[in-house]
Amino acid sequence: MLKAFRITAYLEGISFLVLLFIAMPLKYMWDMPLAVRIVGSAHGALFVAYCIIGALVWRQLKWPLRIAGLAFISACLPAGPFIFDHKILSHSAQD
């Protein structure tokens, strides 16, 4: 389950960065709103998957509430899932 969470975290993080730095400029600078609709939908689905799988991993690994909170907050920050993976998940995978 942790491996699935890590993969989902990376995909969610990438989709967020693509949304912010590619799709949003396409929409507002070059009048291409379809980019935000497509990337935004994919990002939304990945965000929901991240939250669901994160809750399952939290329960399975018996994370403290602080770690679970950091996991969910990291999904709301650009590059947050990558930092969370590096600081927390890489250590959990070694245990």
Secondary structure, DSSP 8 states (H G I E B T S, - for coil): -HHHHHHHHHHHHHHHHHIIIIIHHHHHHH--HHHHHHHHHHHHHHHHHHHHHHHHHHHHHT--HHHHHHHHHHTTSTTHHHHHIIIIIHHHHH-
